[in-house]
Amino acid sequence: MTTAAEYRQYAAECLEAMRAATIPEVRATLFTAAQRWTALADEREREDDLPARAPRRHRDARETGAPARN
């Protein structure tokens, strides 16, 4: 699993390459890529902050109120 720090490193590398680029379209593409890597880092951090969810278990007919199948 990729960490938020790794995503932020990718964003930093895009920005570094953007600063060195001379073609406007390339600079714009690298800037957009950096924004996307940053968004992924933010998303990963939000996911990491969520409490662990209990695994789902199958509910049988008695719990759902549905008639039992024979």
PyMOL Python script that loads the backbone (N, CA, C, O; Angstrom):
from pymol import cmd

cmd.read_pdbstr("""\
ATOM      1  N   MET A   1       0.851  -1.170   0.000  1.00  0.00           N
ATOM      2  CA  MET A   1       0.000   0.000   0.000  1.00  0.00           C
ATOM      3  C   MET A   1       0.899   1.236   0.000  1.00  0.00           C
ATOM      4  O   MET A   1       1.874   1.319   0.747  1.00  0.00           O
ATOM      5  N   THR A   2       0.552   2.171  -0.838  1.00  0.00           N
ATOM      6  CA  THR A   2       1.316   3.402  -0.931  1.00  0.00           C
ATOM      7  C   THR A   2       0.912   4.332   0.209  1.00  0.00           C
ATOM      8  O   THR A   2      -0.271   4.490   0.508  1.00  0.00           O
ATOM      9  N   THR A   3       1.909   4.941   0.838  1.00  0.00           N
ATOM     10  CA  THR A   3       1.638   5.836   1.964  1.00  0.00           C
ATOM     11  C   THR A   3       1.424   7.262   1.483  1.00  0.00           C
ATOM     12  O   THR A   3       1.766   7.613   0.354  1.00  0.00           O
ATOM     13  N   ALA A   4       0.853   8.072   2.360  1.00  0.00           N
ATOM     14  CA  ALA A   4       0.655   9.486   2.042  1.00  0.00           C
ATOM     15  C   ALA A   4       1.996  10.165   1.790  1.00  0.00           C
ATOM     16  O   ALA A   4       2.105  11.020   0.911  1.00  0.00           O
ATOM     17  N   ALA A   5       3.004   9.793   2.545  1.00  0.00           N
ATOM     18  CA  ALA A   5       4.333  10.387   2.368  1.00  0.00           C
ATOM     19  C   ALA A   5       4.894  10.075   0.981  1.00  0.00           C
ATOM     20  O   ALA A   5       5.529  10.928   0.361  1.00  0.00           O
ATOM     21  N   GLU A   6       4.662   8.861   0.497  1.00  0.00           N
ATOM     22  CA  GLU A   6       5.132   8.497  -0.844  1.00  0.00           C
ATOM     23  C   GLU A   6       4.401   9.315  -1.906  1.00  0.00           C
ATOM     24  O   GLU A   6       5.018   9.799  -2.855  1.00  0.00           O
ATOM     25  N   TYR A   7       3.088   9.469  -1.745  1.00  0.00           N
ATOM     26  CA  TYR A   7       2.327  10.285  -2.686  1.00  0.00           C
ATOM     27  C   TYR A   7       2.840  11.724  -2.687  1.00  0.00           C
ATOM     28  O   TYR A   7       2.972  12.343  -3.743  1.00  0.00           O
ATOM     29  N   ARG A   8       3.124  12.247  -1.507  1.00  0.00           N
ATOM     30  CA  ARG A   8       3.642  13.619  -1.423  1.00  0.00           C
ATOM     31  C   ARG A   8       5.029  13.733  -2.065  1.00  0.00           C
ATOM     32  O   ARG A   8       5.359  14.769  -2.641  1.00  0.00           O
ATOM     33  N   GLN A   9       5.827  12.691  -1.972  1.00  0.00           N
ATOM     34  CA  GLN A   9       7.125  12.695  -2.638  1.00  0.00           C
ATOM     35  C   GLN A   9       6.946  12.735  -4.153  1.00  0.00           C
ATOM     36  O   GLN A   9       7.661  13.461  -4.843  1.00  0.00           O
ATOM     37  N   TYR A  10       6.004  11.967  -4.669  1.00  0.00           N
ATOM     38  CA  TYR A  10       5.723  11.995  -6.115  1.00  0.00           C
ATOM     39  C   TYR A  10       5.289  13.399  -6.541  1.00  0.00           C
ATOM     40  O   TYR A  10       5.699  13.887  -7.595  1.00  0.00           O
ATOM     41  N   ALA A  11       4.461  14.043  -5.723  1.00  0.00           N
ATOM     42  CA  ALA A  11       4.020  15.400  -6.029  1.00  0.00           C
ATOM     43  C   ALA A  11       5.209  16.355  -6.064  1.00  0.00           C
ATOM     44  O   ALA A  11       5.310  17.199  -6.955  1.00  0.00           O
ATOM     45  N   ALA A  12       6.098  16.219  -5.100  1.00  0.00           N
ATOM     46  CA  ALA A  12       7.284  17.077  -5.054  1.00  0.00           C
ATOM     47  C   ALA A  12       8.159  16.872  -6.288  1.00  0.00           C
ATOM     48  O   ALA A  12       8.717  17.829  -6.825  1.00  0.00           O
ATOM     49  N   GLU A  13       8.277  15.622  -6.734  1.00  0.00           N
ATOM     50  CA  GLU A  13       9.076  15.342  -7.925  1.00  0.00           C
ATOM     51  C   GLU A  13       8.442  15.969  -9.172  1.00  0.00           C
ATOM     52  O   GLU A  13       9.147  16.465 -10.051  1.00  0.00           O
ATOM     53  N   CYS A  14       7.123  15.942  -9.240  1.00  0.00           N
ATOM     54  CA  CYS A  14       6.433  16.581 -10.363  1.00  0.00           C
ATOM     55  C   CYS A  14       6.687  18.082 -10.354  1.00  0.00           C
ATOM     56  O   CYS A  14       6.947  18.673 -11.402  1.00  0.00           O
ATOM     57  N   LEU A  15       6.614  18.699  -9.185  1.00  0.00           N
ATOM     58  CA  LEU A  15       6.839  20.138  -9.102  1.00  0.00           C
ATOM     59  C   LEU A  15       8.281  20.497  -9.454  1.00  0.00           C
ATOM     60  O   LEU A  15       8.533  21.517 -10.096  1.00  0.00           O
ATOM     61  N   GLU A  16       9.211  19.666  -9.038  1.00  0.00           N
ATOM     62  CA  GLU A  16      10.618  19.905  -9.383  1.00  0.00           C
ATOM     63  C   GLU A  16      10.811  19.830 -10.896  1.00  0.00           C
ATOM     64  O   GLU A  16      11.493  20.674 -11.478  1.00  0.00           O
ATOM     65  N   ALA A  17      10.216  18.828 -11.531  1.00  0.00           N
ATOM     66  CA  ALA A  17      10.320  18.688 -12.982  1.00  0.00           C
ATOM     67  C   ALA A  17       9.611  19.851 -13.677  1.00  0.00           C
ATOM     68  O   ALA A  17      10.068  20.333 -14.713  1.00  0.00           O
ATOM     69  N   MET A  18       8.493  20.296 -13.102  1.00  0.00           N
ATOM     70  CA  MET A  18       7.749  21.407 -13.683  1.00  0.00           C
ATOM     71  C   MET A  18       8.607  22.671 -13.715  1.00  0.00           C
ATOM     72  O   MET A  18       8.600  23.409 -14.700  1.00  0.00           O
ATOM     73  N   ARG A  19       9.341  22.914 -12.638  1.00  0.00           N
ATOM     74  CA  ARG A  19      10.191  24.103 -12.582  1.00  0.00           C
ATOM     75  C   ARG A  19      11.290  24.073 -13.646  1.00  0.00           C
ATOM     76  O   ARG A  19      11.722  25.120 -14.129  1.00  0.00           O
ATOM     77  N   ALA A  20      11.734  22.882 -14.004  1.00  0.00           N
ATOM     78  CA  ALA A  20      12.800  22.749 -14.999  1.00  0.00           C
ATOM     79  C   ALA A  20      12.260  22.752 -16.432  1.00  0.00           C
ATOM     80  O   ALA A  20      13.009  23.004 -17.376  1.00  0.00           O
ATOM     81  N   ALA A  21      10.975  22.476 -16.594  1.00  0.00           N
ATOM     82  CA  ALA A  21      10.391  22.387 -17.934  1.00  0.00           C
ATOM     83  C   ALA A  21      10.252  23.777 -18.553  1.00  0.00           C
ATOM     84  O   ALA A  21      10.003  24.763 -17.859  1.00  0.00           O
ATOM     85  N   THR A  22      10.416  23.828 -19.859  1.00  0.00           N
ATOM     86  CA  THR A  22      10.286  25.103 -20.565  1.00  0.00           C
ATOM     87  C   THR A  22       9.047  25.158 -21.447  1.00  0.00           C
ATOM     88  O   THR A  22       8.626  26.241 -21.856  1.00  0.00           O
ATOM     89  N   ILE A  23       8.465  24.014 -21.743  1.00  0.00           N
ATOM     90  CA  ILE A  23       7.279  23.964 -22.600  1.00  0.00           C
ATOM     91  C   ILE A  23       6.045  24.148 -21.717  1.00  0.00           C
ATOM     92  O   ILE A  23       5.834  23.375 -20.783  1.00  0.00           O
ATOM     93  N   PRO A  24       5.237  25.155 -22.000  1.00  0.00           N
ATOM     94  CA  PRO A  24       4.073  25.443 -21.146  1.00  0.00           C
ATOM     95  C   PRO A  24       3.133  24.255 -20.948  1.00  0.00           C
ATOM     96  O   PRO A  24       2.630  24.045 -19.844  1.00  0.00           O
ATOM     97  N   GLU A  25       2.893  23.482 -21.995  1.00  0.00           N
ATOM     98  CA  GLU A  25       1.992  22.336 -21.876  1.00  0.00           C
ATOM     99  C   GLU A  25       2.560  21.279 -20.929  1.00  0.00           C
ATOM    100  O   GLU A  25       1.819  20.652 -20.171  1.00  0.00           O
ATOM    101  N   VAL A  26       3.864  21.091 -20.977  1.00  0.00           N
ATOM    102  CA  VAL A  26       4.517  20.130 -20.079  1.00  0.00           C
ATOM    103  C   VAL A  26       4.433  20.629 -18.650  1.00  0.00           C
ATOM    104  O   VAL A  26       4.144  19.859 -17.734  1.00  0.00           O
ATOM    105  N   ARG A  27       4.683  21.913 -18.457  1.00  0.00           N
ATOM    106  CA  ARG A  27       4.589  22.500 -17.108  1.00  0.00           C
ATOM    107  C   ARG A  27       3.171  22.316 -16.551  1.00  0.00           C
ATOM    108  O   ARG A  27       3.003  21.954 -15.387  1.00  0.00           O
ATOM    109  N   ALA A  28       2.170  22.561 -17.369  1.00  0.00           N
ATOM    110  CA  ALA A  28       0.780  22.431 -16.922  1.00  0.00           C
ATOM    111  C   ALA A  28       0.447  20.981 -16.565  1.00  0.00           C
ATOM    112  O   ALA A  28      -0.223  20.715 -15.567  1.00  0.00           O
ATOM    113  N   THR A  29       0.915  20.063 -17.382  1.00  0.00           N
ATOM    114  CA  THR A  29       0.653  18.637 -17.119  1.00  0.00           C
ATOM    115  C   THR A  29       1.323  18.195 -15.824  1.00  0.00           C
ATOM    116  O   THR A  29       0.720  17.470 -15.033  1.00  0.00           O
ATOM    117  N   LEU A  30       2.545  18.616 -15.602  1.00  0.00           N
ATOM    118  CA  LEU A  30       3.256  18.249 -14.367  1.00  0.00           C
ATOM    119  C   LEU A  30       2.589  18.872 -13.144  1.00  0.00           C
ATOM    120  O   LEU A  30       2.529  18.254 -12.081  1.00  0.00           O
ATOM    121  N   PHE A  31       2.091  20.092 -13.298  1.00  0.00           N
ATOM    122  CA  PHE A  31       1.389  20.735 -12.188  1.00  0.00           C
ATOM    123  C   PHE A  31       0.110  19.970 -11.852  1.00  0.00           C
ATOM    124  O   PHE A  31      -0.201  19.753 -10.681  1.00  0.00           O
ATOM    125  N   THR A  32      -0.624  19.566 -12.882  1.00  0.00           N
ATOM    126  CA  THR A  32      -1.844  18.780 -12.673  1.00  0.00           C
ATOM    127  C   THR A  32      -1.522  17.449 -12.002  1.00  0.00           C
ATOM    128  O   THR A  32      -2.240  17.017 -11.101  1.00  0.00           O
ATOM    129  N   ALA A  33      -0.451  16.803 -12.437  1.00  0.00           N
ATOM    130  CA  ALA A  33      -0.045  15.536 -11.816  1.00  0.00           C
ATOM    131  C   ALA A  33       0.297  15.747 -10.345  1.00  0.00           C
ATOM    132  O   ALA A  33      -0.065  14.926  -9.503  1.00  0.00           O
ATOM    133  N   ALA A  34       0.985  16.830 -10.031  1.00  0.00           N
ATOM    134  CA  ALA A  34       1.331  17.121  -8.633  1.00  0.00           C
ATOM    135  C   ALA A  34       0.067  17.318  -7.805  1.00  0.00           C
ATOM    136  O   ALA A  34      -0.009  16.852  -6.668  1.00  0.00           O
ATOM    137  N   GLN A  35      -0.921  18.004  -8.365  1.00  0.00           N
ATOM    138  CA  GLN A  35      -2.183  18.204  -7.647  1.00  0.00           C
ATOM    139  C   GLN A  35      -2.871  16.866  -7.375  1.00  0.00           C
ATOM    140  O   GLN A  35      -3.416  16.647  -6.294  1.00  0.00           O
ATOM    141  N   ARG A  36      -2.839  15.988  -8.354  1.00  0.00           N
ATOM    142  CA  ARG A  36      -3.485  14.676  -8.180  1.00  0.00           C
ATOM    143  C   ARG A  36      -2.759  13.830  -7.141  1.00  0.00           C
ATOM    144  O   ARG A  36      -3.400  13.154  -6.336  1.00  0.00           O
ATOM    145  N   TRP A  37      -1.424  13.861  -7.151  1.00  0.00           N
ATOM    146  CA  TRP A  37      -0.672  13.114  -6.134  1.00  0.00           C
ATOM    147  C   TRP A  37      -0.989  13.666  -4.741  1.00  0.00           C
ATOM    148  O   TRP A  37      -1.120  12.907  -3.781  1.00  0.00           O
ATOM    149  N   THR A  38      -1.108  14.976  -4.641  1.00  0.00           N
ATOM    150  CA  THR A  38      -1.430  15.586  -3.347  1.00  0.00           C
ATOM    151  C   THR A  38      -2.832  15.180  -2.893  1.00  0.00           C
ATOM    152  O   THR A  38      -3.051  14.906  -1.713  1.00  0.00           O
ATOM    153  N   ALA A  39      -3.760  15.143  -3.812  1.00  0.00           N
ATOM    154  CA  ALA A  39      -5.130  14.712  -3.477  1.00  0.00           C
ATOM    155  C   ALA A  39      -5.131  13.267  -2.986  1.00  0.00           C
ATOM    156  O   ALA A  39      -5.835  12.930  -2.034  1.00  0.00           O
ATOM    157  N   LEU A  40      -4.345  12.420  -3.636  1.00  0.00           N
ATOM    158  CA  LEU A  40      -4.238  11.022  -3.180  1.00  0.00           C
ATOM    159  C   LEU A  40      -3.635  10.945  -1.784  1.00  0.00           C
ATOM    160  O   LEU A  40      -4.073  10.142  -0.961  1.00  0.00           O
ATOM    161  N   ALA A  41      -2.641  11.770  -1.516  1.00  0.00           N
ATOM    162  CA  ALA A  41      -2.030  11.793  -0.181  1.00  0.00           C
ATOM    163  C   ALA A  41      -3.062  12.212   0.862  1.00  0.00           C
ATOM    164  O   ALA A  41      -3.153  11.613   1.934  1.00  0.00           O
ATOM    165  N   ASP A  42      -3.841  13.247   0.537  1.00  0.00           N
ATOM    166  CA  ASP A  42      -4.884  13.702   1.470  1.00  0.00           C
ATOM    167  C   ASP A  42      -5.904  12.599   1.719  1.00  0.00           C
ATOM    168  O   ASP A  42      -6.319  12.372   2.856  1.00  0.00           O
ATOM    169  N   GLU A  43      -6.306  11.912   0.650  1.00  0.00           N
ATOM    170  CA  GLU A  43      -7.271  10.823   0.780  1.00  0.00           C
ATOM    171  C   GLU A  43      -6.714   9.693   1.641  1.00  0.00           C
ATOM    172  O   GLU A  43      -7.420   9.155   2.495  1.00  0.00           O
ATOM    173  N   ARG A  44      -5.456   9.336   1.420  1.00  0.00           N
ATOM    174  CA  ARG A  44      -4.827   8.272   2.210  1.00  0.00           C
ATOM    175  C   ARG A  44      -4.790   8.658   3.684  1.00  0.00           C
ATOM    176  O   ARG A  44      -5.044   7.822   4.551  1.00  0.00           O
ATOM    177  N   GLU A  45      -4.474   9.921   3.973  1.00  0.00           N
ATOM    178  CA  GLU A  45      -4.438  10.357   5.363  1.00  0.00           C
ATOM    179  C   GLU A  45      -5.819  10.283   6.008  1.00  0.00           C
ATOM    180  O   GLU A  45      -5.942   9.909   7.174  1.00  0.00           O
ATOM    181  N   ARG A  46      -6.856  10.640   5.252  1.00  0.00           N
ATOM    182  CA  ARG A  46      -8.221  10.522   5.793  1.00  0.00           C
ATOM    183  C   ARG A  46      -8.558   9.066   6.072  1.00  0.00           C
ATOM    184  O   ARG A  46      -9.152   8.749   7.102  1.00  0.00           O
ATOM    185  N   GLU A  47      -8.178   8.173   5.152  1.00  0.00           N
ATOM    186  CA  GLU A  47      -8.445   6.747   5.354  1.00  0.00           C
ATOM    187  C   GLU A  47      -7.695   6.224   6.572  1.00  0.00           C
ATOM    188  O   GLU A  47      -8.227   5.422   7.339  1.00  0.00           O
ATOM    189  N   ASP A  48      -6.468   6.678   6.746  1.00  0.00           N
ATOM    190  CA  ASP A  48      -5.668   6.219   7.881  1.00  0.00           C
ATOM    191  C   ASP A  48      -6.228   6.712   9.208  1.00  0.00           C
ATOM    192  O   ASP A  48      -6.005   6.090  10.247  1.00  0.00           O
ATOM    193  N   ASP A  49      -6.957   7.834   9.179  1.00  0.00           N
ATOM    194  CA  ASP A  49      -7.526   8.390  10.398  1.00  0.00           C
ATOM    195  C   ASP A  49      -8.840   7.724  10.806  1.00  0.00           C
ATOM    196  O   ASP A  49      -9.290   7.883  11.941  1.00  0.00           O
ATOM    197  N   LEU A  50      -9.462   6.973   9.880  1.00  0.00           N
ATOM    198  CA  LEU A  50     -10.719   6.303  10.191  1.00  0.00           C
ATOM    199  C   LEU A  50     -10.474   5.134  11.143  1.00  0.00           C
ATOM    200  O   LEU A  50      -9.457   4.448  11.037  1.00  0.00           O
ATOM    201  N   PRO A  51     -11.404   4.905  12.072  1.00  0.00           N
ATOM    202  CA  PRO A  51     -11.239   3.735  12.943  1.00  0.00           C
ATOM    203  C   PRO A  51     -11.394   2.454  12.126  1.00  0.00           C
ATOM    204  O   PRO A  51     -12.115   2.418  11.129  1.00  0.00           O
ATOM    205  N   ALA A  52     -10.718   1.431  12.562  1.00  0.00           N
ATOM    206  CA  ALA A  52     -10.813   0.145  11.866  1.00  0.00           C
ATOM    207  C   ALA A  52     -12.243  -0.359  11.949  1.00  0.00           C
ATOM    208  O   ALA A  52     -12.853  -0.363  13.018  1.00  0.00           O
ATOM    209  N   ARG A  53     -12.765  -0.780  10.813  1.00  0.00           N
ATOM    210  CA  ARG A  53     -14.129  -1.303  10.784  1.00  0.00           C
ATOM    211  C   ARG A  53     -14.121  -2.779  11.127  1.00  0.00           C
ATOM    212  O   ARG A  53     -13.236  -3.530  10.717  1.00  0.00           O
ATOM    213  N   ALA A  54     -15.123  -3.173  11.887  1.00  0.00           N
ATOM    214  CA  ALA A  54     -15.266  -4.588  12.223  1.00  0.00           C
ATOM    215  C   ALA A  54     -15.638  -5.349  10.955  1.00  0.00           C
ATOM    216  O   ALA A  54     -16.395  -4.841  10.128  1.00  0.00           O
ATOM    217  N   PRO A  55     -15.118  -6.546  10.797  1.00  0.00           N
ATOM    218  CA  PRO A  55     -15.469  -7.314   9.602  1.00  0.00           C
ATOM    219  C   PRO A  55     -16.958  -7.621   9.585  1.00  0.00           C
ATOM    220  O   PRO A  55     -17.565  -7.872  10.626  1.00  0.00           O
ATOM    221  N   ARG A  56     -17.534  -7.599   8.402  1.00  0.00           N
ATOM    222  CA  ARG A  56     -18.948  -7.927   8.265  1.00  0.00           C
ATOM    223  C   ARG A  56     -19.148  -9.413   8.459  1.00  0.00           C
ATOM    224  O   ARG A  56     -18.320 -10.230   8.053  1.00  0.00           O
ATOM    225  N   ARG A  57     -20.255  -9.748   9.084  1.00  0.00           N
ATOM    226  CA  ARG A  57     -20.591 -11.161   9.208  1.00  0.00           C
ATOM    227  C   ARG A  57     -21.946 -11.376   8.577  1.00  0.00           C
ATOM    228  O   ARG A  57     -22.770 -10.464   8.523  1.00  0.00           O
ATOM    229  N   HIS A  58     -22.166 -12.549   8.114  1.00  0.00           N
ATOM    230  CA  HIS A  58     -23.415 -12.887   7.448  1.00  0.00           C
ATOM    231  C   HIS A  58     -24.511 -13.009   8.490  1.00  0.00           C
ATOM    232  O   HIS A  58     -24.337 -13.674   9.511  1.00  0.00           O
ATOM    233  N   ARG A  59     -25.644 -12.365   8.231  1.00  0.00           N
ATOM    234  CA  ARG A  59     -26.793 -12.465   9.126  1.00  0.00           C
ATOM    235  C   ARG A  59     -27.687 -13.588   8.639  1.00  0.00           C
ATOM    236  O   ARG A  59     -27.976 -13.694   7.447  1.00  0.00           O
ATOM    237  N   ASP A  60     -28.125 -14.428   9.573  1.00  0.00           N
ATOM    238  CA  ASP A  60     -29.012 -15.522   9.148  1.00  0.00           C
ATOM    239  C   ASP A  60     -30.474 -15.073   9.253  1.00  0.00           C
ATOM    240  O   ASP A  60     -30.756 -13.954   9.681  1.00  0.00           O
ATOM    241  N   ALA A  61     -31.380 -15.934   8.868  1.00  0.00           N
ATOM    242  CA  ALA A  61     -32.801 -15.606   8.793  1.00  0.00           C
ATOM    243  C   ALA A  61     -33.363 -15.183  10.153  1.00  0.00           C
ATOM    244  O   ALA A  61     -34.252 -14.333  10.201  1.00  0.00           O
ATOM    245  N   ARG A  62     -32.881 -15.740  11.232  1.00  0.00           N
ATOM    246  CA  ARG A  62     -33.407 -15.374  12.554  1.00  0.00           C
ATOM    247  C   ARG A  62     -33.127 -13.906  12.863  1.00  0.00           C
ATOM    248  O   ARG A  62     -33.943 -13.251  13.511  1.00  0.00           O
ATOM    249  N   GLU A  63     -31.991 -13.379  12.414  1.00  0.00           N
ATOM    250  CA  GLU A  63     -31.648 -11.988  12.687  1.00  0.00           C
ATOM    251  C   GLU A  63     -32.376 -10.998  11.786  1.00  0.00           C
ATOM    252  O   GLU A  63     -32.633  -9.865  12.192  1.00  0.00           O
ATOM    253  N   THR A  64     -32.705 -11.409  10.590  1.00  0.00           N
ATOM    254  CA  THR A  64     -33.349 -10.497   9.632  1.00  0.00           C
ATOM    255  C   THR A  64     -34.859 -10.526   9.728  1.00  0.00           C
ATOM    256  O   THR A  64     -35.524  -9.629   9.208  1.00  0.00           O
ATOM    257  N   GLY A  65     -35.417 -11.532  10.380  1.00  0.00           N
ATOM    258  CA  GLY A  65     -36.855 -11.673  10.441  1.00  0.00           C
ATOM    259  C   GLY A  65     -37.430 -12.346   9.225  1.00  0.00           C
ATOM    260  O   GLY A  65     -38.649 -12.470   9.108  1.00  0.00           O
ATOM    261  N   ALA A  66     -36.595 -12.780   8.327  1.00  0.00           N
ATOM    262  CA  ALA A  66     -37.054 -13.467   7.128  1.00  0.00           C
ATOM    263  C   ALA A  66     -37.416 -14.909   7.475  1.00  0.00           C
ATOM    264  O   ALA A  66     -36.840 -15.497   8.390  1.00  0.00           O
ATOM    265  N   PRO A  67     -38.365 -15.469   6.747  1.00  0.00           N
ATOM    266  CA  PRO A  67     -38.725 -16.869   7.009  1.00  0.00           C
ATOM    267  C   PRO A  67     -37.543 -17.792   6.696  1.00  0.00           C
ATOM    268  O   PRO A  67     -36.796 -17.573   5.742  1.00  0.00           O
ATOM    269  N   ALA A  68     -37.403 -18.795   7.499  1.00  0.00           N
ATOM    270  CA  ALA A  68     -36.314 -19.770   7.288  1.00  0.00           C
ATOM    271  C   ALA A  68     -36.600 -20.612   6.053  1.00  0.00           C
ATOM    272  O   ALA A  68     -37.749 -20.945   5.763  1.00  0.00           O
ATOM    273  N   ARG A  69     -35.562 -20.943   5.348  1.00  0.00           N
ATOM    274  CA  ARG A  69     -35.697 -21.829   4.190  1.00  0.00           C
ATOM    275  C   ARG A  69     -35.430 -23.249   4.606  1.00  0.00           C
ATOM    276  O   ARG A  69     -34.518 -23.511   5.390  1.00  0.00           O
ATOM    277  N   ASN A  70     -36.209 -24.161   4.095  1.00  0.00           N
ATOM    278  CA  ASN A  70     -36.009 -25.584   4.411  1.00  0.00           C
ATOM    279  C   ASN A  70     -35.508 -26.326   3.230  1.00  0.00           C
ATOM    280  O   ASN A  70     -35.283 -27.534   3.310  1.00  0.00           O
TER     281      ASN A  70
END
""", "prot")
cmd.dss("prot")
cmd.show_as("cartoon", "prot")
cmd.util.cbc("prot")
cmd.orient("prot")
